[in-house]
Amino acid sequence: MGKRLMWILWPSFLVGGAAEAVFFTLIDPQELYLLGEPVHWSPTAVYSVGFFLFWMIAAASSAFTCFLQRSATDVNQQG
């Protein structure tokens, strides 16, 4: 289980960092709006929340990939 968790978290960490870099290169954190209201957080808070959101999305993608790679034996195994 630990090995599979690292297969999910490490690549998604790298993708989350790259996605944040690209996103915040194009978007100023002080000009973000959430549900029609301007976000009044510090730039550091916006960068942190953005990174964790990108990491979470990438981790979900990696977890789904690991789920789809299971063999028929793993799927049909009881216990």
Backbone as ProteinMPNN parsed JSONL, in Angstrom:
{"seq_chain_A": "MGKRLMWILWPSFLVGGAAEAVFFTLIDPQELYLLGEPVHWSPTAVYSVGFFLFWMIAAASSAFTCFLQRSATDVNQQG", "coords_chain_A": {"N_chain_A": [[0.824, -1.201, 0.0], [1.963, 1.24, 0.756], [3.85, 1.704, -1.248], [2.225, 2.069, -3.49], [0.88, 4.367, -2.697], [2.96, 6.227, -2.804], [3.388, 6.164, -5.534], [1.209, 7.56, -6.322], [1.243, 10.056, -4.891], [3.813, 11.328, -5.275], [4.284, 11.871, -8.161], [1.995, 13.463, -8.545], [2.513, 15.591, -6.848], [4.638, 16.851, -8.18], [3.333, 17.561, -10.579], [1.345, 19.219, -9.532], [2.927, 21.336, -8.561], [4.023, 22.281, -10.983], [1.676, 23.001, -12.353], [0.722, 25.024, -10.694], [2.765, 26.91, -11.001], [2.506, 27.585, -13.74], [-0.17, 28.522, -13.793], [-0.159, 30.722, -11.956], [1.69, 32.288, -13.177], [0.284, 33.379, -15.203], [-1.965, 34.492, -13.956], [-2.735, 36.996, -11.625], [-2.602, 36.779, -8.138], [-3.95, 38.648, -6.579], [-6.04, 39.481, -8.107], [-7.993, 37.583, -8.21], [-11.247, 36.088, -8.156], [-13.806, 34.703, -6.142], [-16.715, 33.024, -6.273], [-17.925, 35.328, -7.289], [-16.999, 37.344, -5.645], [-14.211, 39.368, -4.688], [-11.102, 37.883, -3.751], [-9.713, 38.257, -0.647], [-7.217, 37.493, 0.445], [-3.837, 36.975, 1.56], [-1.084, 37.044, -0.789], [0.602, 34.808, -0.359], [-1.105, 32.991, 0.96], [-2.969, 32.526, -1.074], [-1.322, 31.342, -3.026], [-0.577, 29.034, -1.616], [-3.047, 27.684, -1.102], [-3.836, 27.357, -3.751], [-1.769, 25.664, -4.699], [-2.245, 23.32, -3.15], [-4.806, 22.654, -4.062], [-4.312, 22.144, -6.818], [-2.547, 20.006, -6.464], [-4.24, 18.136, -5.237], [-6.093, 17.641, -7.298], [-4.391, 16.529, -9.239], [-3.52, 14.3, -7.788], [-5.895, 12.857, -7.559], [-6.239, 12.159, -10.225], [-3.958, 10.534, -10.621], [-4.52, 8.509, -8.751], [-6.81, 7.404, -9.873], [-5.707, 6.377, -12.206], [-4.018, 4.381, -11.104], [-6.026, 2.787, -10.011], [-7.293, 1.846, -12.339], [-5.284, 0.252, -13.367], [-5.265, -2.135, -12.053], [-5.093, -5.685, -11.875], [-7.084, -8.478, -13.095], [-7.041, -10.452, -11.164], [-6.461, -9.0, -8.83], [-8.792, -7.477, -8.655], [-10.785, -9.399, -8.323], [-10.053, -10.652, -6.015], [-10.738, -11.731, -2.724], [-11.251, -10.274, 0.483]], "CA_chain_A": [[0.0, 0.0, 0.0], [2.841, 2.407, 0.833], [4.456, 1.929, -2.56], [1.185, 2.615, -4.363], [0.64, 5.733, -2.252], [4.042, 7.048, -3.357], [3.136, 6.268, -6.98], [0.156, 8.565, -6.493], [1.55, 11.37, -4.322], [5.01, 11.993, -5.784], [4.053, 12.523, -9.459], [0.982, 14.509, -8.429], [3.197, 16.729, -6.234], [5.371, 17.533, -9.248], [2.352, 18.16, -11.485], [0.734, 20.321, -8.799], [3.875, 22.455, -8.577], [4.103, 22.822, -12.344], [0.397, 23.646, -12.662], [0.674, 26.287, -9.954], [3.698, 27.849, -11.637], [1.908, 28.06, -14.984], [-1.385, 29.28, -13.49], [0.125, 32.009, -11.329], [2.435, 33.113, -14.123], [-0.715, 34.05, -16.025], [-3.012, 35.102, -13.132], [-2.285, 37.683, -10.417], [-3.437, 36.303, -7.03], [-4.757, 39.739, -6.031], [-7.149, 39.726, -9.019], [-8.866, 36.41, -8.238], [-12.598, 36.205, -7.616], [-14.389, 33.439, -5.705], [-18.171, 33.182, -6.211], [-18.274, 36.695, -7.612], [-16.406, 38.279, -4.688], [-12.743, 39.336, -4.73], [-10.429, 37.146, -2.679], [-8.919, 39.191, 0.149], [-6.19, 36.743, 1.158], [-2.472, 37.366, 1.195], [-0.599, 36.249, -1.932], [1.127, 33.522, 0.115], [-2.245, 32.108, 1.215], [-3.533, 32.147, -2.374], [-0.392, 30.389, -3.633], [-0.64, 27.778, -0.862], [-4.319, 27.017, -1.391], [-3.774, 26.959, -5.153], [-0.912, 24.486, -4.833], [-2.91, 22.14, -2.612], [-5.897, 22.281, -4.968], [-3.721, 21.5, -7.998], [-1.995, 18.718, -6.016], [-5.369, 17.252, -5.003], [-6.628, 17.245, -8.609], [-3.421, 15.619, -9.852], [-3.531, 13.053, -7.016], [-7.1, 12.121, -7.961], [-5.946, 11.585, -11.54], [-3.005, 9.432, -10.428], [-5.212, 7.421, -8.054], [-7.696, 6.768, -10.845], [-4.832, 5.585, -13.076], [-3.656, 3.167, -10.353], [-7.237, 1.971, -9.91], [-7.534, 1.204, -13.625], [-4.194, -0.67, -13.68], [-5.37, -3.373, -11.284], [-5.321, -6.886, -12.684], [-8.33, -9.181, -12.797], [-6.827, -11.163, -9.899], [-6.604, -8.015, -7.755], [-10.182, -7.051, -8.586], [-11.615, -10.519, -7.875], [-9.523, -11.177, -4.756], [-11.591, -11.454, -1.576], [-10.547, -9.999, 1.727]], "C_chain_A": [[0.864, 1.258, 0.0], [3.474, 2.747, -0.504], [3.441, 2.561, -3.514], [0.868, 4.062, -3.988], [1.719, 6.673, -2.777], [3.906, 7.189, -4.869], [2.088, 7.331, -7.266], [0.643, 9.95, -6.081], [2.758, 12.064, -4.947], [4.794, 12.609, -7.172], [3.025, 13.648, -9.371], [1.547, 15.754, -7.746], [3.936, 17.541, -7.301], [4.414, 18.231, -10.22], [1.658, 19.343, -10.811], [1.625, 21.55, -8.779], [3.977, 23.098, -9.946], [2.818, 23.559, -12.718], [0.276, 24.987, -11.943], [1.581, 27.33, -10.599], [3.102, 28.427, -12.917], [0.696, 28.956, -14.696], [-1.059, 30.665, -12.94], [1.131, 32.849, -12.121], [1.465, 33.942, -14.952], [-1.726, 34.862, -15.212], [-2.38, 35.744, -11.893], [-3.18, 37.258, -9.253], [-4.318, 37.396, -6.421], [-5.958, 40.067, -6.91], [-8.103, 38.538, -9.125], [-10.217, 36.72, -7.613], [-13.094, 34.815, -7.267], [-15.875, 33.681, -5.484], [-18.596, 34.638, -6.386], [-17.703, 37.757, -6.684], [-14.888, 38.225, -4.806], [-12.177, 38.597, -3.519], [-9.515, 38.124, -1.947], [-7.908, 38.448, 1.015], [-4.832, 37.292, 0.755], [-2.035, 36.529, -0.006], [-0.061, 34.881, -1.51], [-0.003, 32.534, 0.375], [-2.861, 31.635, -0.101], [-2.637, 31.126, -3.063], [-0.483, 29.033, -2.935], [-1.911, 27.003, -1.161], [-4.342, 26.534, -2.843], [-2.932, 25.707, -5.358], [-1.627, 23.24, -4.336], [-4.103, 21.716, -3.462], [-5.372, 21.588, -6.226], [-3.169, 20.121, -7.639], [-3.126, 17.714, -5.83], [-5.957, 16.756, -6.329], [-5.682, 16.254, -9.292], [-3.378, 14.282, -9.113], [-4.762, 12.214, -7.366], [-6.891, 11.458, -9.317], [-5.0, 10.39, -11.421], [-3.663, 8.245, -9.736], [-6.14, 6.671, -9.005], [-6.882, 5.907, -11.811], [-4.418, 4.294, -12.38], [-4.844, 2.224, -10.215], [-7.48, 1.203, -11.205], [-6.448, 0.199, -13.996], [-4.275, -1.98, -12.911], [-5.658, -4.545, -12.217], [-6.648, -7.521, -12.29], [-8.224, -9.935, -11.473], [-7.001, -10.208, -8.724], [-8.063, -7.616, -7.569], [-11.043, -8.149, -7.958], [-11.161, -11.122, -6.544], [-10.433, -10.782, -3.596], [-10.717, -11.125, -0.38], [-10.054, -8.647, 1.76]], "O_chain_A": [[0.539, 2.234, -0.677], [3.62, 3.917, -0.857], [3.774, 3.484, -4.257], [0.616, 4.889, -4.864], [1.417, 7.805, -3.156], [4.27, 8.224, -5.428], [2.086, 7.933, -8.34], [0.479, 10.914, -6.829], [2.73, 13.281, -5.131], [5.1, 13.788, -7.35], [3.164, 14.671, -10.042], [1.102, 16.865, -8.035], [3.863, 18.77, -7.318], [4.663, 19.364, -10.633], [1.411, 20.362, -11.456], [1.15, 22.672, -8.956], [4.014, 24.324, -10.059], [2.871, 24.624, -13.332], [-0.212, 25.964, -12.511], [1.205, 28.495, -10.727], [3.187, 29.632, -13.15], [0.558, 30.026, -15.289], [-1.612, 31.666, -13.398], [1.391, 33.999, -11.767], [1.776, 35.063, -15.353], [-2.29, 35.827, -15.728], [-1.586, 35.111, -11.197], [-4.402, 37.362, -9.359], [-5.338, 37.085, -5.805], [-6.815, 40.852, -6.505], [-8.934, 38.492, -10.032], [-10.32, 37.506, -6.67], [-12.841, 33.857, -7.997], [-16.255, 34.456, -4.607], [-19.51, 35.116, -5.715], [-17.902, 38.949, -6.915], [-14.328, 37.147, -5.004], [-12.711, 38.682, -2.413], [-8.645, 38.745, -2.557], [-7.766, 38.751, 2.2], [-4.696, 37.981, -0.256], [-2.551, 35.432, -0.22], [-0.249, 33.898, -2.226], [0.125, 31.355, 0.043], [-3.234, 30.468, -0.227], [-3.131, 30.148, -3.625], [-0.468, 27.995, -3.597], [-1.863, 25.805, -1.441], [-4.812, 25.433, -3.127], [-3.321, 24.8, -6.093], [-1.624, 22.212, -5.013], [-4.38, 20.522, -3.569], [-5.918, 20.57, -6.652], [-3.305, 19.175, -8.415], [-2.99, 16.556, -6.225], [-6.281, 15.576, -6.46], [-6.128, 15.255, -9.856], [-3.215, 13.237, -9.743], [-4.671, 10.99, -7.458], [-7.318, 10.323, -9.53], [-5.219, 9.355, -12.05], [-3.396, 7.097, -10.092], [-6.24, 5.446, -8.945], [-7.322, 4.823, -12.193], [-4.458, 3.225, -12.989], [-4.688, 1.006, -10.292], [-7.838, 0.026, -11.166], [-6.675, -0.638, -14.87], [-3.429, -2.854, -13.102], [-6.37, -4.409, -13.212], [-7.256, -7.152, -11.285], [-9.208, -10.044, -10.742], [-7.623, -10.568, -7.724], [-8.517, -7.437, -6.439], [-11.928, -7.86, -7.153], [-11.825, -12.01, -6.009], [-10.85, -9.628, -3.497], [-9.599, -11.624, -0.245], [-9.431, -8.24, 2.741]]}, "name": "protein", "num_of_chains": 1, "seq": "MGKRLMWILWPSFLVGGAAEAVFFTLIDPQELYLLGEPVHWSPTAVYSVGFFLFWMIAAASSAFTCFLQRSATDVNQQG"}
